[in-house]
Amino acid sequence: MSQLRKHMIEDMQLRGLSTRTQEHYVRVVADLARYFHRSPEQLKDQDLREYFLYLTNEKKLSRSSTTIALCGIKFFYQTTLQQQWSTLELVRPAPEYKLPVVLSREEVRRILHEVQIPAYVVCLTTIYSCGLRLLEGAHLRIADIDSSRMMLHIHGGKGKKDRYVPLPARTLELLRQLWRTHRSPEWMFPSPKFGPTRPVTAHALQNAFRAALKATGIAKAAHIHSLRHSYATHLLEAGVNLRIIQENLGHRSARSTQIYTHLTREAH
């Protein structure tokens, strides 16, 4: 590891950025260096201007990918190198107004039915029935399951925010049945590949979901996060208060949750 990369990682650790954010930021700066075939500390403002035009006009990155690139590169120059470049203040990713993909209850059932590995079926079922993010489900610990209160304790969600989410009785029974097959003292979903000391990987779950979706023939561009969107939409359709859904999802702002009102109207 170069001293420059080490310095950037230490800066991010001091700033309290999550491990995943650190990985994203390191990657986008490495991509910048590869594009110019030289160290990023040797680049100038005009180089950054050329690079972001390349990302916009040639690579045609999505708004989210452009935002990650901008934030990572901006952190590197402004925090690690203590340099201010005008281009970094000029770049503004184009706004997107896309609604998330929502699956019907029947489509969720069909997809889960096609998943081949039992542990993955239960993990994806838990993600859907509790409205979890991918890693919140994959990294669920035995100690996080509060069966007496029928709740899951989600630690360090997005924004490092803890929350409790309701645990349906049927999901609890599936979790108990699965645990009897592996009896891991720590992980609810231990990795079939790496053993009981490590949780299932996000990559393995994503591959399983994609294969199951393809097997169903469902044409929607769904992914695992669509299970979370579907959970929220189905709750709203069932008459659950938007504020409760916000708490279950761990949204800081009600505006993030209000998007599901548009999805519900479309469903009708």
Secondary structure, DSSP 8 states (H G I E B T S, - for coil): --HHHHHHHHHHHHHT--HHHHHHHHHHHHHHHHHHTS-GGG--HHHHHHHHHHHHHTS---HHHHHHHHHHHHHIIIIIS----HHHHH--------------HHHHHHHHHH--SHHHHHHHHHHHHHT--HHHHHT-BGGGEETTTTEEEE-S-TTS--EEEE--HHHHHHHHHHHHHH--SSBSSEETTTEEEEE--HHHHHHHHHHHHHHHT--S---THHHHHHHHHHHHHTT--HHHHHHHHT-SSHHHHHHHHHHHHHH-
